[in-house]
Amino acid sequence: MFQISQLEDVIRVPPARFGAKLDEVAREILKGKYESTINPELGYIILITNVDVDLTGKIIPGDGATYHKVVFDVLTFFPKVQEIVEGEIVEITDFGAFVRIGPTDALLHLSQIIDDYLTSDVKQGVILASQTKRTLKVGSKVRVRITAVSLPRGAALGKIGVTCRQPFLGALEWIHEDIEKARRGISGKKGSGGSGSTEGTTAGRTEKSEKKSPSQAKKQQS
């Protein structure tokens, strides 16, 4: 999920930057330090914003630079298991597809796409379902659920796994088709149920009209 967090730090401003605006220098230093990095607690750090730097700095003996406290906001993306996200297919492989979610890519394995026999055409960039004829291709917009998250740490490569083998997940056009089918099914049930209830009401009215009071029955006998 995307979120904005507030951080604090101390920046070192070298003597060569003393003539520049302090807030611009601070923003530049923070961008180089934080943006496009991965934090184990915050996830992917995308953007630095709202930089508030203390104008009063400190000088350390033997170092001509000044040190300033700074408070700033960061826009981050931290994928969470069971979270539903939307993304775009950016690559088709023999074993599935890669989905761009936020600043990173997630693996959508063939076994997690649809309950059907699938054929992957890497050259054409298309995955085809043999029975339903549904397709996924580079550029398709999809809605998926995150099933596994492992952020990169050191030399270890991270991994994010997703699935769309659940109701109302998959390519957005699939979802629209499924919603329309569900609506037609509900309206059909309402129509059949409504006609039955009308007949029952009519029959009930007829029975009531045929009933007579005891006094009317005695007059007819006499």
N, C-alpha and C positions, 0 to 999 in steps of 0.2 A: 504494500500500500504506500501511497505518497503521503508524506507528512512534513511539517516544518518544525524544526527544533532550534532552540537557542543555545549557543555555545559561548564560552569565554576562552580567551587566550592572551598571550603576550607576544607582541611582534617586535622585531628588531629593525629599526630604520637606520640604514647606513648613512654616513656623512654625505655621500654623493647624492642622496635624495632629500637633503634638508631643504632645498629650495622649492620642492614640489608641494602640492596640497596634501596634508597629512591623511585625509580620508581616502583620497585616491591611491596613495601609496599603500595604505592599510588594506584596501580592497584588492589591490594587485598582489600583495604578499599572501593574503588569505586564499585567493583564487589558485595561486600556484601551489599552495600547501594542501588544500582540501578538495578542490573540484576534481571530478573523475577519479576519486579514490573510493575504497571500500572500507567501512568501519564495521567491526563485528557487532556493535550495538545498534548503530544507525542504519547500516546497509550501504547502498550506493549513494554517495554524495553527489548531487547533480549541480547545485547552484548556490552561490553565496549572495546574500542580500541583507539589507538593513544593517550596515556596518556602523557601529558607534564606537569611536576611538577616543580614549582619554588624551586630552591635549597636553597634559602634564606627563612628561616622560622621566625616566631615570637613566643615569649614566653610570656604567660600571668602570672602575679604575682599570686602565690599560685597554679599554675598548672605546673608541670614539663615537660609536653608535648610541642612539637613544632607544629605550625600551618603553613601550606603551601598552597598557591594558586595553583590550578591545572586546566588545560584545557584539555578536552578529547572529543572523538566522541562516540556517541551511535547509535547502529543499532536498529531501532524501526519498529513496525508494527501498522499502524492505519487504520482499515477498514473504507471505505467510502461508503455511499449509492450510488447505481448505478454502483459501480465498478465491473468489471468482473474479477474473480479470478479462479484459478484451485486448487483443493484439492483432498483429498482421503476420501472415506467413512470409518469411524472407528467404527460405531455402527448403528445397525438397531433396531428400536423400533416399537411399535404398531402404533405410530402416525407419523412416518417418519424415517429420518436418520440424523446422525450427521456427518458433513464434517469437516475434519481437514484443516484449512486454516492458514498458518503461525504458530504462537505459540498457537492458540486457536481453539475451535470447534464452528461451526455454525449449526443452525437447518434448515434442509431441510424438510419441512412438506409434508405429502402425497399429499395435495392439490396443492403443488407447484412443483411437479415432472413432470407430463405428463398428457395430456388430454386423460385419459383412466381410466378404473376401475382397481384399484390396490389392491393387496393382500400382506400383510406384514407377513413374516414368521420369527419371532424373533429367534426361535431355530436354523434355518438354516442360519440366517443372510442374507435373500434375500427378495427383494421387486419385485413382478412380475406384469406386465401389461397384462391383460387378452386378449386384442385384438391384440396389436402389438407384444406381447410376449417379449418385452424388459425387461431387469432385471437390478437391482442395488443390489450389494452385498458388504460385507465388503472387502475392498481392491480396489474397483472400483475407477478409476480416473474420476473426473467430472469437468466440467466447469460451473460455476454458477454466478449469478448476486446478489450482496448484496442489500437487500431491507430494512433492519432495523439494526440499531446499537445502543446499549446501554452499555457503558463500566461499569464495576463494580465500585461502590463507597461506601466505608465504608462496612456496613453489607449488602448492596443491591447487589444482583447478577446481572451480566450483561447478555445481550442477543444479539446475532447476527442472523438475519434471512436471508436466501438466497432462490433463485428460479431458476429453469431451465425450466420453461414453456414458453420459448421464442425460436425463431428460432436459430439453431446452438448452443444451450446450452444443458447440460445434460452429460451423460457418453461420454467419448471421442470416443468410438466405434460408438455411435449413431450419433455423429457429422460427422464422416467419412462416414457413410452410407448416411446421408442427403446430404453431399457434392457430393458424387458420383451420387445420384439421380438427383441433380440439374444439374450436368455436362451432364448427358445423355439426360436430357430434352432440354438443350440448343443446344447440337450437333444435336438432332433430328429435332429441328426447323430450324437450319441452313441448314440441308440436304434437307428438303422439300422446303424451300425458294429458295435454289440454283437451283434446278431442274426447278422450275417455271420460274425463270428469264432467264434460258438458252433457254427454249421453246419460251419465248417472243422475245428473241433476234433473234432466228432462223427464226421465223415467220416474223419479221421485215425485215430481209435480203431478204426473199423470195418476199415480197411485193415490195421492192425496185428494185429487178431484173426484175419484171414484168412491171414496168413503162417504157414508151418509150418517147422520145423527140418529139416535134411537127413536126420536119422535117422528122423523121422516119415515123410518122403517115401519112403525106401527100404522101410520096413515096409509101406507101402501098395502099392508096386510088387510086392513079393514076395508 
